[in-house]
Amino acid sequence: MRMTKQLLMGAVLGIVMVGTAGAYDGDWKRGRVYYRQVCTDCHQSMAKKTISPNEKTKAEWTAYITADKHDATKKSNPSLKYATSRAYRDSIKTKNKAAEKFLEVPDAELQADIKAWVLYGAKDSDNPSRCQ
Amino acid sequence: MNLPPGTTWLKVAVTIMLATAFTAMPAAGASKSTADHSKFKELQQNFQSGPEVTKACLSCHTEAAKQVQKTKHWTWEYLNPENKQRLGKKNVINNFCIAVPSNYAACTACHIGYGWKDDKFDFTVETNVDCLACHDTTGSYLKLAGMAGHVPYKDMEYPPGSGSFVKATDLKKVAQKVGKTSRDTCGACHFNGGGGNAVKHGDLDTSLEAPDKELDVHMDSLGLNFTCATCHKTGGHDVAGSRYAPTAVDRKGAQVRGSEDRKNPATCQSCHGQAPHTKTAKLNDHTSKLACQTCHVPSFARGGIATKMSWDWSTAGKMGPDGKPMTVKDDKKHVIYDSKKGDFVLAENVTPEYIWFNGSVQYTLRGDPVEKSDQPTRINRFEGSPHDGKSVIWPVKVFRGQQPYDTVSKSLVILHTTGNDDASYWKHFNWEKAIAAGMASVGDTFSGKYDFVKTEMTWPITHMVAPKDKAVGCVECHKAGGRLEKIEGVYIPGRSRDHLGLLDTAGWSLAALTLFGVVVHGSLRIATRKKKD
């Protein structure tokens, strides 16, 4: 009986947590900082170019993020989620201040931030944005 | 389920709760405001227009509009108390898009108001003040050129006839999420001065939205993360620091809390004082002659975005092979020719020019005489001299170009560029009609004869402050052909003009003789001692 109550409480809390996490709609400003100082840094060294939000439409970005296929050169981890994960941030924190600063941000939150930023600056948005 | 030894369900629950709390925490940098505007019933309505939002804002912030209406951001006017020149965006002529009059509906996308489409705009109506332009935090509030300061209130084709569409602004959402000003809100206009990103200033562009420390030590988004208002401290909606009344020299110390000092807070000295170099005190000896920016902003347009360096209106109007307006881009995809505007030169990582500057600026305004010659007309002449006791050496961007003037009245002219009417230059490319309409809009006449005159406009460089290890090094000035080679009236050891070969030879000869003497003397002493031993 006691075990059942504990399980029930855990389940309720879990639902609350998922619900709360789902409510987080992404901070495009924090996404912009991470994108410009982590993503762009890597794009420039690996792909020898910048990749800007204004290179895709909102629909294209959404599809791209959903597909979770990132590095076409196969020089690095092909998962897009990995590029925002704590594991990745931890691996580069000594040479990238943004990765260090955002080390403790939950993966899902940072992914939402990045998505909010690329949609904010997408080709068909009100603010087509490029990365310098 | 098997839990690790010592783990209880209570611990699991607590862990879940903590995770929940952490997930629900606002993102870093989120507002710490004491008010959640989404809870105000005044803002829980579907607004149909910007003025409706302002009306709701003013129901609590009763004095805000009155304060705004006293500022340059509202009036676009400034009376220079020194020389009585009437300045401000409404009055000056520049060598970018030339002038605001007759182009209000386009230019006033950067006015903090609604409805300024012609010279009949009522500056006294409080609901004409646009609160959201500066206090939006969503990034979705976008004032479009041609809409007289309004945002789209419904989905619409923009620009008209383009086939592109913009969505209606969600005014309710924007109003409920208002906050302090940010680099984004200020930058929406100030990063895009002159008609586009990075065009005008050189040290202000969208790279400063989220800069790293290399680009600007103060605005570093991972460090100090200054907003514009951190330095341009605002009181009663009046923003400190203005290029119409610049502070070239600040001889006062750092401002402290509680100080009644009314000086401009947007100076380096306001925080750093007069002797900021603690490790290399010799550098403090330079502050009487150099602005801080001269060493600490080694170059501008450093954020990866090219700034315009010149604009030649005289070549505008050429059409493409299809008879339609065209643009030409260079290999970096910069537009270097536009039928509507003429030829451009753009550049990145630009080393500033340097001038003596005492804070006084003399504008060439409409009606002031200009003469076509090889010497350019200086649209805003920065005054200063090594001998006036109130000037220091400043870094500047000098923007050069050619623009139309009336060859009979010998005065710069206003050009009507925007809009869909018969006189719009960007629509019909007819100089006579466009100039006549521009001049008529301010009650002036146009002789019908025009030509182009060379002009220069000077912009102080003060943003994009580099880390101290990237500041201008000693040898960049203390050498022949250095950065300050052309600066008059100051002795700079190592510079060509401060270098006299004969004197150097004499000095080095004396040093060599001294060394020779020391060596000989020492040798003799040693030799003598050995003999005695």
Interface residues (C-beta under 8 A of the other chain):
Chain A: M3 Q6 L7 M9 G10 L13 G14 V16 M17 T20 A21 A23 Y24 D27 W28 K29 R30 R32 V33 R36 Q37 T50 K97 A98 K101 F102 V105 P106 A108 E109 D113 Y120 D126 N127 S129 C131 Q132
Chain B: W9 L10 V12 A13 I16 M17 A19 T20 F22 T23 A24 A27 A28 G29 A30 G139 S140 L142 V166 K167 D184 T206 S207 E209 A210 D212 K213 S221 L222 G303 G304 I305
